[in-house]
């Protein structure tokens, strides 16, 4: 009988093993079926969605296009900054309230009403890209919860009680602003970019405190 050297025998074994392994890999790659969740798991998902929306009377609207559907997952998990209402102690201060009314900011800090976060997010997602184009059919319109809502700067100004007449743009320099908010105590805006609060007049010091209390980072 012919004696097979150990090295040659090992090579043959390796060849035999390598062939079926590559074949099996190919078969698995070609024959893997698409895995779908079971009916039980799908029903659980439906229950989870319905329970999260139980606080609303109407089911959320499906985004109106593919791009909006892709944006939804990012907007849904994003943080929504809530407006704060002024406390009773501030509302009783006539000097502060007069300043707020004069600036046209009353409805941003008082009588705001309830906020439905998911509804707001649906509204944001469905704002069309060409909503500001007068030639578009979706000009100043947003489709949400089965309704087409008119949305424009005029609508916002009407809600805030501000004039709907177009206002001329006012061009002022940083130094002009600096003089106005400090009653000419400081005539040149600081190079560091920050104005010391102690330099502000009483009016702007109060407005600055209100703004700081309601400020929420958006990035």
C-alpha positions as CSV (number, residue, x, y, z in Angstrom):
1,X,0.0,0.0,0.0
2,X,1.1,3.5,-0.7
3,X,2.1,5.6,2.3
4,X,0.7,9.1,2.2
5,X,3.0,11.7,3.8
6,X,1.5,13.5,6.8
7,X,1.8,16.9,5.1
8,X,0.0,15.7,1.9
9,X,-2.7,14.0,3.9
10,X,-3.3,17.2,5.9
11,X,-3.6,19.2,2.7
12,X,-6.3,16.9,1.4
13,X,-8.2,17.2,4.6
14,X,-8.0,20.9,4.4
15,X,-9.3,20.9,0.9
16,X,-12.2,18.7,1.8
17,X,-13.2,21.0,4.7
18,X,-12.8,24.3,2.8
19,X,-15.1,23.3,0.0
20,X,-18.3,22.5,2.0
21,X,-17.8,25.5,4.2
22,X,-17.8,27.9,1.3
23,X,-20.8,26.1,-0.2
24,X,-22.8,26.3,3.1
25,X,-22.0,30.0,3.4
26,X,-23.3,30.6,-0.1
27,X,-26.5,28.6,0.7
28,X,-27.2,30.5,3.9
29,X,-26.6,33.8,2.2
30,X,-29.1,33.0,-0.6
31,X,-31.7,31.3,1.4
32,X,-32.1,33.5,4.5
33,X,-35.8,34.5,4.6
34,X,-37.0,38.0,5.6
35,X,-37.7,37.9,9.3
36,X,-41.0,39.4,10.3
37,X,-42.2,40.1,13.9
38,X,-44.8,37.7,15.1
39,X,-48.5,38.6,15.2
40,X,-48.2,38.8,19.0
41,X,-45.3,41.2,18.9
42,X,-47.1,43.4,16.3
43,X,-50.2,43.6,18.6
44,X,-47.9,44.6,21.5
45,X,-46.5,47.4,19.4
46,X,-50.0,48.6,18.5
47,X,-50.9,48.6,22.1
48,X,-47.9,50.6,23.0
49,X,-48.7,53.3,20.4
50,X,-52.3,53.6,21.5
51,X,-51.4,53.9,25.1
52,X,-48.9,56.7,24.5
53,X,-51.6,58.6,22.6
54,X,-54.3,58.0,25.2
55,X,-54.1,61.6,26.4
56,X,-55.3,62.9,23.1
57,X,-58.8,62.5,21.7
58,X,-57.5,62.2,18.1
59,X,-54.9,59.8,16.8
60,X,-51.7,61.5,15.5
61,X,-51.6,62.4,11.8
62,X,-49.3,60.4,9.6
63,X,-46.6,62.8,8.1
64,X,-47.7,64.1,4.7
65,X,-44.6,62.9,2.8
66,X,-41.6,60.6,3.0
67,X,-39.2,63.4,4.0
68,X,-41.5,64.4,6.9
69,X,-41.8,60.8,8.0
70,X,-38.0,60.6,8.2
71,X,-37.9,63.8,10.2
72,X,-40.6,62.6,12.6
73,X,-38.3,60.3,14.6
74,X,-35.9,63.1,15.3
75,X,-38.5,65.7,16.1
76,X,-40.5,63.2,18.3
77,X,-37.5,62.6,20.6
78,X,-36.5,66.2,20.6
79,X,-37.0,68.5,23.6
80,X,-39.8,71.0,23.4
81,X,-39.2,74.3,25.3
82,X,-42.3,75.4,27.1
83,X,-43.3,79.0,27.7
84,X,-43.5,80.0,31.3
85,X,-46.4,82.1,32.7
86,X,-45.7,84.9,35.1
87,X,-46.5,84.3,38.8
88,X,-49.2,86.2,40.7
89,X,-46.5,88.3,42.5
90,X,-45.3,89.6,39.1
91,X,-48.8,90.2,37.7
92,X,-49.6,92.4,40.7
93,X,-46.7,94.7,39.8
94,X,-48.2,97.5,37.7
95,X,-44.8,98.9,36.6
96,X,-43.7,95.5,35.3
97,X,-47.0,94.8,33.6
98,X,-47.0,98.2,31.9
99,X,-43.6,97.4,30.4
100,X,-44.7,94.0,29.1
101,X,-47.8,95.4,27.5
102,X,-45.9,98.2,25.9
103,X,-43.5,95.7,24.4
104,X,-46.5,93.6,23.1
105,X,-45.3,90.6,25.1
106,X,-48.3,90.0,27.4
107,X,-49.7,86.9,25.6
108,X,-46.3,85.3,25.6
109,X,-46.1,85.2,29.4
110,X,-49.8,85.2,30.6
111,X,-52.9,83.2,29.6
112,X,-51.0,80.8,27.4
113,X,-53.2,77.8,28.0
114,X,-52.4,74.1,27.8
115,X,-49.8,72.8,25.5
116,X,-50.0,69.4,23.7
117,X,-46.4,68.5,23.0
118,X,-47.1,65.7,20.4
119,X,-49.6,67.9,18.5
120,X,-47.0,70.7,18.4
121,X,-44.4,68.3,17.0
122,X,-46.8,67.0,14.4
123,X,-47.4,70.6,13.3
124,X,-43.7,71.3,13.1
125,X,-42.9,68.2,11.0
126,X,-45.7,68.9,8.5
127,X,-44.6,72.5,7.7
128,X,-43.9,72.3,4.0
129,X,-40.5,73.6,2.7
130,X,-42.2,76.0,0.3
131,X,-44.7,77.4,2.9
132,X,-43.1,80.9,2.4
133,X,-43.4,80.8,-1.4
134,X,-46.3,82.8,-2.7
135,X,-46.4,80.8,-5.9
136,X,-46.9,77.5,-4.0
137,X,-50.3,75.9,-3.3
138,X,-49.1,75.3,0.3
139,X,-48.2,79.0,0.9
140,X,-48.9,79.8,4.6
141,X,-50.6,76.4,5.0
142,X,-49.9,73.4,7.2
143,X,-51.8,70.1,7.1
144,X,-52.3,68.6,10.5
145,X,-54.8,66.3,12.2
146,X,-56.9,66.1,9.0
147,X,-57.2,69.8,8.6
148,X,-55.4,72.5,6.6
149,X,-54.4,75.3,9.0
150,X,-53.6,78.8,7.9
151,X,-50.2,79.8,9.5
152,X,-48.4,83.0,8.8
153,X,-46.8,86.0,10.5
154,X,-50.1,87.8,10.3
155,X,-51.8,85.0,12.2
156,X,-49.2,85.2,14.9
157,X,-49.4,89.0,15.2
158,X,-53.2,88.8,15.4
159,X,-52.9,86.3,18.3
160,X,-50.4,88.5,20.1
161,X,-52.5,91.6,19.6
162,X,-49.9,93.3,17.5
163,X,-50.5,95.4,14.4
164,X,-50.9,93.5,11.2
165,X,-49.7,96.4,9.1
166,X,-46.2,95.8,7.6
167,X,-43.6,97.7,9.5
168,X,-40.5,99.3,8.0
169,X,-37.3,97.7,9.0
170,X,-35.3,99.7,11.5
171,X,-31.6,99.8,11.1
172,X,-29.6,100.6,14.2
173,X,-26.0,100.0,15.2
174,X,-24.8,98.3,18.3
175,X,-23.7,101.6,19.7
176,X,-27.2,103.1,19.2
177,X,-28.7,100.1,21.2
178,X,-26.0,100.6,23.8
179,X,-27.0,104.2,24.4
180,X,-30.7,103.4,24.5
181,X,-30.6,100.6,27.1
182,X,-28.1,102.4,29.4
183,X,-29.5,106.0,29.1
184,X,-26.3,107.2,27.5
185,X,-24.2,105.9,30.4
186,X,-22.3,103.7,27.9
187,X,-21.9,105.0,24.3
188,X,-19.8,102.2,22.8
189,X,-20.7,98.6,22.9
190,X,-18.1,96.6,24.9
191,X,-15.5,94.8,22.8
192,X,-16.1,91.6,24.7
193,X,-19.7,91.5,23.4
194,X,-21.4,91.6,26.8
195,X,-23.1,94.5,28.5
196,X,-22.9,94.6,32.3
197,X,-26.4,94.3,33.8
198,X,-25.7,97.0,36.3
199,X,-25.4,99.6,33.4
200,X,-29.0,98.9,32.3
201,X,-31.8,101.3,33.0
202,X,-34.6,100.1,35.4
203,X,-36.9,99.3,32.4
204,X,-34.3,97.2,30.6
205,X,-33.0,95.6,33.7
206,X,-36.5,94.3,34.4
207,X,-36.9,93.0,30.9
208,X,-33.5,91.4,31.1
209,X,-34.5,89.5,34.2
210,X,-37.7,88.3,32.6
211,X,-35.9,87.1,29.6
212,X,-33.2,85.4,31.6
213,X,-35.8,83.5,33.7
214,X,-37.6,82.3,30.6
215,X,-34.6,81.5,28.5
216,X,-34.2,77.9,27.5
217,X,-31.3,76.6,25.3
218,X,-32.5,75.3,21.9
219,X,-29.3,73.6,20.7
